[in-house]
Amino acid sequence: EVQVVESGGGLVQPGGSLRLSCAASGFTFSSYWMNWVRQAPGKGLEWVANINTDGSQKDHVDSVKGRFTISRDNAKRSVYLQMNSLRGEDTAVYYCARIDNGPVDIWGPGTMVTVSS
Amino acid sequence: DIVMTQSPLSLPVTPGEPASISCRSSQSLLYSDGYTYLHWYLHRSGQSPQLLIYLASNRASGVPDRFSGSWSGTDFTLKISRVDAEDVGVYYCMQTLQTPVTFGQGTKVEIK
């Protein structure tokens, strides 16, 4: 079965750090771009970052640039999101998602990140 | 950044009746490969978003044929020919022509 599963969410204080992981299975992970998308409570979907197949190209939404970093390890079939200097507005469900020639076609169940003191 | 504007934001529907959601992009989503990088998703409460339509008019695998996508220029439409109770949730359009990838605000579909 083609799937991605996130882990690493939790409660963190403002200014703290968290590293999200996403484990992929059922497909040739190294052939696909990967993304992180989030949804804050009561809000819509927001793209956070993406990374190309070998990790040489990355992009992040402006609101997280300099604080979050996407990376991947093809040998481990995993993509990561290192989140530093966390703020209350980063509180959200974070989804790992695969891009397949245009659309994001596979989404994980999501992991909740709560930034609060 | 490409701005995606959906309407309506709320859509009460009657089972068995048709429904339509609009999405407008602030610039063309047509790429040099001839494809239009606009996609539609349904996000049911407590679940992950589900791909319905990709590249403006292609139904994703397993999606009922009552869902269809069309477009004219920068105006996109998702149509449900006959709404079913399982179609409730929030519908999003999304562009992947360029980063930042952007979504519409979402259209909440609920049964009357």
Interface residues (C-beta under 8 A of the other chain):
Chain A: N35 V37 G44 L45 E46 W47 N50 D59 V61 D62 Y95 I99 G102 P103 V104 D105 W107 G108 P109 G110
Chain B: Y35 Y37 H39 Y41 H43 S48 P49 Q50 L51 Y54 L55 A60 V90 Y92 M94 T96 T99 P100 V101 T102 F103 G104 Q105 G106
